Amino acid sequence: MSTRREWIKQAAGAAAAAAIPALMAGSAAADQAAPKVTGKASLKAHAAARGLLTGCAVNANLFRRDAAFRDLIAQQYSIVVPENCLKWNLLRPTSSTYDFADADALVSFAETHGIKVRGHNFVWHEALPKWFAATVTKGNARKFIVDHITTVASRYKGRIHSWDVVNEAIWIKDGRPDGLRSSSP
């Protein structure tokens, strides 16, 4: 039995192979040869038949400007992961404000199309806003993290399938006995 990661690689390869004829320079033969990969033939349908979800990471800029990309997501995927719009650096322009516009748009789209959303992520050392290092200290870090998670989780309560709470927390190479990442500003 394939692992989920192996299955996703195979499915992505099949989707890419199916898309190649349509990407060719518009010949009628290529258009006729392109298999229909929608409805019952979609990745979403094939995954569902096996009790699996199929999904992709969604870039907010591409999502915002490209209707064909949104159509592809609606046709092929049963779960989406916001690539960056739920990460602190984009979600928190200042220590006291949030910008939910891109995340709200993606979650609403997903709900409209019956697609699940995986929240990515509450905490990641690589996606902290510029103000973070000058504002958050050992003394107030807990409050900032709890407030951030509470605000975001409350906004999307019942609308997010699952969450990546802490991203890339394990990093054996750092040499800590517990295997956790040794991140410091």
C-alpha beads as a LAMMPS data file, in Angstrom:
LAMMPS data file: protein, C-alpha beads

185 atoms
184 bonds

1 atom types
1 bond types

-500.0 500.0 xlo xhi
-500.0 500.0 ylo yhi
-500.0 500.0 zlo zhi

Masses

1 110.0

Atoms # bond

1 1 1 0.000 0.000 0.000
2 1 1 1.312 3.449 -0.918
3 1 1 1.909 6.081 1.697
4 1 1 -0.163 9.250 1.477
5 1 1 2.880 11.163 0.220
6 1 1 3.564 8.551 -2.498
7 1 1 -0.099 8.602 -3.557
8 1 1 -0.067 12.417 -3.778
9 1 1 3.083 12.324 -5.918
10 1 1 1.478 9.777 -8.245
11 1 1 -1.776 11.748 -8.448
12 1 1 0.065 14.998 -9.144
13 1 1 2.071 13.281 -11.871
14 1 1 -1.101 11.907 -13.445
15 1 1 -2.762 15.325 -13.339
16 1 1 0.299 16.959 -14.881
17 1 1 0.439 14.323 -17.619
18 1 1 -3.253 14.845 -18.352
19 1 1 -2.741 18.605 -18.609
20 1 1 0.187 18.477 -21.067
21 1 1 -1.933 18.155 -24.246
22 1 1 -3.999 21.204 -23.267
23 1 1 -0.832 23.206 -22.688
24 1 1 0.507 22.444 -26.139
25 1 1 0.156 25.155 -28.771
26 1 1 -3.585 24.801 -29.268
27 1 1 -3.676 22.088 -31.936
28 1 1 -7.075 20.537 -32.473
29 1 1 -5.549 17.061 -32.117
30 1 1 -4.156 17.953 -28.723
31 1 1 -7.533 19.345 -27.631
32 1 1 -9.287 16.152 -28.747
33 1 1 -6.686 13.910 -27.103
34 1 1 -6.912 15.620 -23.713
35 1 1 -8.860 13.384 -21.358
36 1 1 -11.617 14.935 -19.284
37 1 1 -10.358 15.000 -15.705
38 1 1 -13.483 16.410 -14.102
39 1 1 -16.506 15.010 -12.304
40 1 1 -16.180 11.268 -11.791
41 1 1 -12.731 11.281 -13.440
42 1 1 -11.322 14.011 -11.171
43 1 1 -8.583 13.509 -8.616
44 1 1 -11.166 14.415 -5.977
45 1 1 -13.485 11.597 -7.089
46 1 1 -10.679 9.033 -7.326
47 1 1 -9.420 9.941 -3.856
48 1 1 -12.922 9.885 -2.348
49 1 1 -13.507 6.395 -3.777
50 1 1 -10.536 5.272 -1.676
51 1 1 -11.520 7.200 1.430
52 1 1 -8.818 9.819 0.876
53 1 1 -8.676 13.562 0.496
54 1 1 -6.719 15.155 -2.308
55 1 1 -5.539 18.695 -1.997
56 1 1 -3.023 21.396 -2.634
57 1 1 -1.389 24.403 -1.076
58 1 1 -3.020 27.590 -2.312
59 1 1 -1.034 30.724 -3.064
60 1 1 -3.289 33.694 -2.188
61 1 1 -2.023 35.922 -5.024
62 1 1 -2.677 33.268 -7.660
63 1 1 -6.011 32.395 -6.044
64 1 1 -7.077 36.061 -6.101
65 1 1 -6.222 36.763 -9.730
66 1 1 -6.702 33.481 -11.617
67 1 1 -10.234 32.175 -12.186
68 1 1 -8.893 29.052 -13.954
69 1 1 -6.848 28.218 -10.850
70 1 1 -9.957 28.586 -8.668
71 1 1 -11.900 26.344 -11.076
72 1 1 -9.128 23.736 -10.960
73 1 1 -9.211 23.748 -7.155
74 1 1 -13.006 23.360 -7.122
75 1 1 -12.904 20.499 -9.636
76 1 1 -9.935 18.516 -8.347
77 1 1 -9.455 18.988 -4.631
78 1 1 -11.287 18.046 -1.468
79 1 1 -8.916 19.882 0.890
80 1 1 -6.817 23.021 0.552
81 1 1 -3.983 24.416 2.630
82 1 1 -3.423 28.168 2.670
83 1 1 0.200 28.494 1.614
84 1 1 0.943 31.638 3.632
85 1 1 -2.155 33.684 4.425
86 1 1 -2.614 32.138 7.895
87 1 1 1.018 32.602 8.882
88 1 1 1.891 35.385 11.323
89 1 1 3.938 37.464 8.890
90 1 1 0.961 37.989 6.571
91 1 1 -1.887 37.684 9.045
92 1 1 -0.433 40.118 11.603
93 1 1 0.744 43.354 9.948
94 1 1 1.161 44.892 13.420
95 1 1 1.214 43.509 16.935
96 1 1 -2.373 44.666 17.491
97 1 1 -4.002 44.133 14.077
98 1 1 -4.944 41.234 11.836
99 1 1 -5.542 41.065 8.088
100 1 1 -7.904 38.173 7.422
101 1 1 -8.857 39.166 3.854
102 1 1 -6.977 36.416 1.983
103 1 1 -7.703 33.713 4.553
104 1 1 -11.393 34.646 4.683
105 1 1 -11.638 34.534 0.887
106 1 1 -10.069 31.081 0.695
107 1 1 -12.151 29.644 3.539
108 1 1 -15.371 31.063 2.044
109 1 1 -14.481 29.647 -1.381
110 1 1 -13.766 26.257 0.161
111 1 1 -17.081 26.253 2.019
112 1 1 -18.978 27.225 -1.132
113 1 1 -17.407 24.292 -2.995
114 1 1 -17.551 21.694 -0.214
115 1 1 -13.777 21.683 0.205
116 1 1 -12.111 21.186 3.578
117 1 1 -9.407 23.569 4.795
118 1 1 -6.305 22.614 6.722
119 1 1 -5.135 25.563 8.812
120 1 1 -1.449 26.215 8.213
121 1 1 -0.212 27.293 10.733
122 1 1 -0.414 28.906 14.144
123 1 1 3.303 29.005 14.936
124 1 1 6.355 28.808 12.666
125 1 1 9.734 30.353 13.361
126 1 1 10.281 31.158 9.662
127 1 1 7.116 33.231 9.225
128 1 1 7.238 35.823 11.954
129 1 1 6.416 39.462 11.165
130 1 1 9.132 42.112 11.298
131 1 1 7.688 43.618 14.489
132 1 1 7.885 40.301 16.360
133 1 1 11.544 40.345 17.450
134 1 1 11.307 43.883 18.821
135 1 1 7.971 43.327 20.582
136 1 1 7.814 39.754 21.859
137 1 1 9.997 38.817 24.834
138 1 1 10.338 35.796 27.115
139 1 1 8.044 37.652 29.497
140 1 1 5.167 38.245 27.055
141 1 1 5.643 35.485 24.449
142 1 1 3.079 33.171 26.021
143 1 1 0.434 35.904 25.986
144 1 1 1.136 36.770 22.329
145 1 1 0.964 33.128 21.261
146 1 1 -2.202 32.373 23.256
147 1 1 -3.900 35.556 22.030
148 1 1 -2.904 34.827 18.427
149 1 1 -4.104 31.232 18.483
150 1 1 -7.319 32.154 20.308
151 1 1 -8.124 34.953 17.848
152 1 1 -7.444 32.925 14.721
153 1 1 -8.987 29.662 15.971
154 1 1 -12.093 31.488 17.185
155 1 1 -12.566 33.206 13.841
156 1 1 -12.461 29.889 11.979
157 1 1 -14.076 27.682 14.634
158 1 1 -15.983 24.878 12.920
159 1 1 -14.684 25.924 9.504
160 1 1 -11.190 24.394 9.549
161 1 1 -10.808 20.630 9.152
162 1 1 -7.458 20.409 10.971
163 1 1 -4.570 22.613 12.034
164 1 1 -0.808 22.569 11.822
165 1 1 -0.307 24.107 15.245
166 1 1 3.485 24.296 15.342
167 1 1 5.293 23.904 12.027
168 1 1 8.713 22.223 11.858
169 1 1 9.199 21.990 15.616
170 1 1 11.403 18.887 15.396
171 1 1 14.960 19.318 14.162
172 1 1 17.253 16.527 15.340
173 1 1 20.347 18.228 13.880
174 1 1 20.102 20.974 16.529
175 1 1 21.319 18.390 19.042
176 1 1 18.742 18.979 21.761
177 1 1 18.046 15.813 23.774
178 1 1 14.312 16.134 23.091
179 1 1 14.844 16.534 19.321
180 1 1 13.111 19.909 19.190
181 1 1 14.282 22.822 17.082
182 1 1 16.508 25.282 18.885
183 1 1 15.113 28.487 17.387
184 1 1 16.110 31.826 18.733
185 1 1 15.844 35.313 17.307

Bonds

1 1 1 2
2 1 2 3
3 1 3 4
4 1 4 5
5 1 5 6
6 1 6 7
7 1 7 8
8 1 8 9
9 1 9 10
10 1 10 11
11 1 11 12
12 1 12 13
13 1 13 14
14 1 14 15
15 1 15 16
16 1 16 17
17 1 17 18
18 1 18 19
19 1 19 20
20 1 20 21
21 1 21 22
22 1 22 23
23 1 23 24
24 1 24 25
25 1 25 26
26 1 26 27
27 1 27 28
28 1 28 29
29 1 29 30
30 1 30 31
31 1 31 32
32 1 32 33
33 1 33 34
34 1 34 35
35 1 35 36
36 1 36 37
37 1 37 38
38 1 38 39
39 1 39 40
40 1 40 41
41 1 41 42
42 1 42 43
43 1 43 44
44 1 44 45
45 1 45 46
46 1 46 47
47 1 47 48
48 1 48 49
49 1 49 50
50 1 50 51
51 1 51 52
52 1 52 53
53 1 53 54
54 1 54 55
55 1 55 56
56 1 56 57
57 1 57 58
58 1 58 59
59 1 59 60
60 1 60 61
61 1 61 62
62 1 62 63
63 1 63 64
64 1 64 65
65 1 65 66
66 1 66 67
67 1 67 68
68 1 68 69
69 1 69 70
70 1 70 71
71 1 71 72
72 1 72 73
73 1 73 74
74 1 74 75
75 1 75 76
76 1 76 77
77 1 77 78
78 1 78 79
79 1 79 80
80 1 80 81
81 1 81 82
82 1 82 83
83 1 83 84
84 1 84 85
85 1 85 86
86 1 86 87
87 1 87 88
88 1 88 89
89 1 89 90
90 1 90 91
91 1 91 92
92 1 92 93
93 1 93 94
94 1 94 95
95 1 95 96
96 1 96 97
97 1 97 98
98 1 98 99
99 1 99 100
100 1 100 101
101 1 101 102
102 1 102 103
103 1 103 104
104 1 104 105
105 1 105 106
106 1 106 107
107 1 107 108
108 1 108 109
109 1 109 110
110 1 110 111
111 1 111 112
112 1 112 113
113 1 113 114
114 1 114 115
115 1 115 116
116 1 116 117
117 1 117 118
118 1 118 119
119 1 119 120
120 1 120 121
121 1 121 122
122 1 122 123
123 1 123 124
124 1 124 125
125 1 125 126
126 1 126 127
127 1 127 128
128 1 128 129
129 1 129 130
130 1 130 131
131 1 131 132
132 1 132 133
133 1 133 134
134 1 134 135
135 1 135 136
136 1 136 137
137 1 137 138
138 1 138 139
139 1 139 140
140 1 140 141
141 1 141 142
142 1 142 143
143 1 143 144
144 1 144 145
145 1 145 146
146 1 146 147
147 1 147 148
148 1 148 149
149 1 149 150
150 1 150 151
151 1 151 152
152 1 152 153
153 1 153 154
154 1 154 155
155 1 155 156
156 1 156 157
157 1 157 158
158 1 158 159
159 1 159 160
160 1 160 161
161 1 161 162
162 1 162 163
163 1 163 164
164 1 164 165
165 1 165 166
166 1 166 167
167 1 167 168
168 1 168 169
169 1 169 170
170 1 170 171
171 1 171 172
172 1 172 173
173 1 173 174
174 1 174 175
175 1 175 176
176 1 176 177
177 1 177 178
178 1 178 179
179 1 179 180
180 1 180 181
181 1 181 182
182 1 182 183
183 1 183 184
184 1 184 185
